[in-house]
Structures are given as structure tokens and as C-alpha cells.
Amino acid sequence: MRVFSYLFLKVSSRVAEPPCTRRMEVSMDPLARLFSSYARLKLLRLFLFNEDASFTVVDLSFRTKTPKEVVRKELTVLLAVGLIKKKKGKGIVYSATRKFPHFDALQTFVRSTTNLGDADMVAALKKSGNIRLIVQSGLFTGSLETKIDLLVVGDKLEEKPLESAIRSLEADLGRELRYAVFSTEDFKYRRGVYDRLLRDIFDFPHRVIFDKLGISL
């Protein structure tokens, strides 16, 4: 176990690793039922929210936490309807295509209906240790000014479970999260000196979804 109290910002480049085996029943998400499978919904979100990016099967498996064989099956469907395209080079990559007749409408619909319940987010992050505070900003509040989407404060936090929880949230949302993690002591110090990063969160629209420090009082 390692206690860490430094700013931990997400970067986009990662080494691929086998997807975690976290299961989510299709019945838990009405859209998953509408699109036939939760794996397809996660792939849709990833392609629609990152329309300029290209992904290998390994990338897609890692980003959506879905087995590669399932990813390949769903890619066949998305290729068949014309929502994505395949490009061959040194390897095969897939990306969204705006040639799909209803691309904008589908993107707007999926974007407006993609959310994650506060209780689910808190439960996921609590697996990493003693969580004291969770604040949403940026992506979750529509605030373009802030550079952080998620602030997590806690003690005796384990880095790997925390990263795994964040990756699970990203897989459900279809987007990478910019996040910062502090120990309670470090957070209180930064708040006392009116730290620039904290100003970037609390001076703009934000939501406190879990609070054991009395911040929201």
C-alpha cells in the first residue's frame, strides 16, 4: 500500500493491458438494451466522442474494458452499418466516419444520454481506499474553463485500484478523464493557500458528490 499526495493527472498514452473482467448487466442501462449490447454501446460512445481518433482492436479492448473477441464481433456490426471505417497500414485501425447519414443526430443523442450515477462513481472509487471527498467539474458540469474533470481526496489510497476504477468509469463514459488525487493533508494545505488547481475547480461550476470533509456545508 502506498500513500500518495501528489497531483496525478491522466495522460492519453498507455501500455495496453488485458481488460478487467468487470461485468455490467445490459438491463442496468436502457441504452444498452436499445443497442443490443453494453459492449456495442461503449464502443459507440468511444467512437462518437473521439471522432478524430483511430483505434486498434487492442486499444478498443483496453479503453472499453471488453474482451478482444467481443470487440471484433461488434466492429463487424458497426462496419456493416457504415458508422466506422477500417484503415490498413502497419496495422488495422478503426475510426468513426461522418459519412454515416445520421452521425450528428446519433452523436447528440448518445452525448445527451451518457451519464453515470453518483452512487456508482462513489462505489467504484471507494475500492481504492479511504475516500474523503469527490468533486466533479469540467466534463461533468460543462465547464470548459477548468482543466480537471474529477478531484479525489483520500487517505491510504492504493494507486492501482484507483487507476482501475478510473479506467472503468472511462469505459462507461467513452471519454478519458482528467483527474487529480490528493491526500487529505495535502488538500487542506492547498485549500488554505488557495492553490491554483483548486481555484480552477471550485471557482467554476462543480458538483460535490461525496464529502466527509465538510466542504459542501
C-alpha positions in Angstrom: 0.0 0.0 0.0 1.4 3.4 -0.9 0.1 6.7 0.3 0.4 9.4 -2.3 -0.4 13.1 -2.1 0.7 14.4 -5.4 -1.2 15.7 -8.4 -2.0 12.7 -10.5 -3.1 13.8 -14.0 -4.3 11.4 -16.6 -2.3 11.1 -19.8 -3.6 9.6 -23.0 -0.7 7.2 -23.9 -0.9 3.9 -22.0 0.6 0.5 -22.3 -2.2 -1.9 -23.3 -3.1 -4.5 -20.8 -5.8 -7.2 -20.6 -9.2 -5.8 -19.8 -10.6 -6.2 -16.3 -13.4 -8.7 -16.0 -16.0 -6.3 -14.5 -19.4 -7.2 -15.8 -22.4 -4.9 -16.2 -25.7 -6.4 -17.0 -27.4 -5.0 -20.1 -30.5 -4.4 -18.1 -28.8 -1.8 -16.0 -28.6 0.6 -18.9 -31.7 1.2 -21.1 -29.5 2.3 -24.0 -27.6 -0.9 -23.8 -30.9 -2.8 -24.3 -31.7 -0.4 -27.2 -28.4 -1.1 -28.9 -28.5 -4.8 -28.1 -25.3 -5.0 -26.0 -23.4 -3.0 -23.5 -20.2 -3.6 -25.4 -21.6 -2.0 -28.5 -22.8 1.0 -26.5 -19.4 1.5 -25.0 -17.8 1.3 -28.5 -20.3 3.7 -29.9 -19.5 6.2 -27.1 -15.8 5.9 -27.7 -16.0 6.4 -31.5 -18.6 9.2 -31.3 -16.8 11.1 -28.5 -13.4 10.7 -30.2 -14.3 11.1 -33.8 -10.9 12.2 -34.9 -9.1 9.3 -33.2 -8.2 5.9 -34.6 -8.0 2.7 -32.6 -6.7 -0.8 -32.9 -8.6 -3.8 -31.5 -6.2 -3.8 -28.6 -6.9 -0.1 -28.0 -10.6 -0.6 -28.1 -10.4 -3.6 -25.8 -8.4 -1.7 -23.3 -10.4 1.5 -23.5 -13.8 -0.2 -23.2 -12.7 -3.0 -20.8 -14.1 -5.5 -23.3 -12.6 -8.8 -24.4 -11.0 -8.6 -27.9 -13.2 -11.3 -29.4 -16.3 -9.3 -28.3 -14.8 -6.1 -29.7 -14.2 -7.8 -33.1 -17.7 -9.0 -33.2 -19.2 -5.6 -32.5 -16.8 -3.9 -35.0 -18.3 -6.1 -37.7 -21.7 -4.7 -37.0 -20.5 -1.1 -36.8 -18.6 -1.5 -40.1 -21.7 -3.1 -41.8 -23.9 -0.1 -40.9 -21.3 2.4 -42.0 -20.7 4.1 -38.7 -17.0 3.4 -38.6 -14.3 2.8 -41.2 -11.3 0.5 -41.3 -7.8 1.6 -42.5 -4.9 -0.7 -43.2 -1.3 0.4 -42.8 1.3 -1.1 -40.4 -1.7 -2.4 -38.7 -5.5 -2.2 -38.9 -7.2 0.8 -37.2 -10.8 1.8 -36.9 -12.3 5.3 -36.6 -15.7 7.0 -36.9 -16.9 8.3 -40.2 -19.1 11.4 -40.7 -20.4 9.8 -43.9 -22.8 7.9 -41.7 -26.2 9.6 -42.6 -27.3 10.1 -39.0 -23.9 10.8 -37.5 -24.6 14.2 -35.9 -28.0 13.1 -34.6 -26.6 9.9 -33.1 -23.7 11.8 -31.5 -26.0 14.3 -30.0 -28.3 11.6 -28.7 -25.6 9.5 -27.2 -23.8 12.5 -25.7 -27.0 13.8 -24.0 -27.9 10.4 -22.6 -24.5 9.4 -21.3 -24.2 9.9 -17.6 -23.0 7.9 -14.6 -24.9 7.9 -11.3 -23.2 9.5 -8.3 -23.6 6.3 -6.2 -21.9 4.2 -8.9 -19.0 6.6 -9.1 -18.5 6.8 -5.4 -18.7 3.0 -5.0 -16.1 2.5 -7.7 -13.7 5.0 -6.2 -14.1 3.7 -2.6 -12.5 0.5 -3.6 -9.1 2.3 -3.7 -9.1 3.3 0.0 -10.4 5.8 2.5 -12.1 8.4 0.2 -12.9 11.7 1.9 -14.0 13.9 -1.0 -15.1 13.6 -4.6 -15.8 16.6 -6.8 -16.9 16.7 -10.4 -16.1 19.5 -12.8 -15.2 20.0 -16.4 -16.7 17.2 -18.4 -19.4 16.6 -15.8 -20.5 20.1 -15.5 -19.9 21.5 -19.0 -17.3 23.9 -17.6 -14.8 24.5 -20.4 -12.6 26.7 -18.3 -11.4 24.1 -15.8 -8.7 21.6 -16.7 -9.9 18.9 -14.3 -12.9 16.7 -14.6 -12.6 14.8 -11.3 -11.0 15.6 -7.9 -10.4 12.8 -5.5 -9.2 13.3 -1.9 -8.5 10.4 0.4 -6.0 8.6 2.7 -4.2 5.3 2.4 -5.3 5.2 -1.2 -3.9 2.4 -3.4 -2.8 3.6 -6.8 -3.6 0.5 -8.9 -7.2 0.1 -7.6 -7.7 3.8 -8.1 -6.4 3.7 -11.7 -8.6 0.6 -12.3 -11.7 2.4 -11.0 -10.9 5.5 -13.2 -10.5 3.2 -16.3 -13.8 1.6 -15.5 -15.5 5.0 -15.3 -13.9 6.0 -18.6 -15.1 2.8 -20.3 -18.7 3.6 -19.2 -18.4 7.2 -20.3 -16.5 6.7 -23.5 -14.0 9.5 -22.6 -10.8 9.9 -20.8 -11.0 11.8 -17.5 -8.6 14.5 -16.4 -8.3 13.9 -12.7 -6.3 14.9 -9.6 -5.7 13.0 -6.4 -4.6 14.4 -3.1 -4.2 13.2 0.5 -6.4 14.9 3.0 -3.4 16.8 4.5 -2.2 18.0 1.1 -5.7 19.0 0.0 -6.2 21.1 3.2 -2.9 22.8 2.7 -3.6 23.6 -0.9 -7.0 24.9 0.0 -5.5 27.1 2.7 -3.1 28.7 0.3 -5.8 29.0 -2.4 -3.9 26.7 -4.7 -4.4 27.5 -8.4 -5.6 24.0 -9.3 -8.2 24.1 -6.6 -9.3 27.5 -7.8 -9.6 26.1 -11.2 -12.2 23.6 -9.8 -14.1 25.5 -7.1 -14.3 28.9 -8.8 -16.1 27.3 -11.7 -19.2 25.1 -11.9 -18.6 21.9 -10.0 -20.5 19.2 -8.1 -19.5 17.7 -4.7 -20.9 14.1 -4.8 -19.1 12.8 -1.7 -18.0 14.8 1.2 -16.5 13.7 4.5 -14.6 17.0 5.0 -17.5 19.4 5.3 -16.7 21.2 2.0 -20.3 21.3 0.9 -21.6 22.6 4.2 
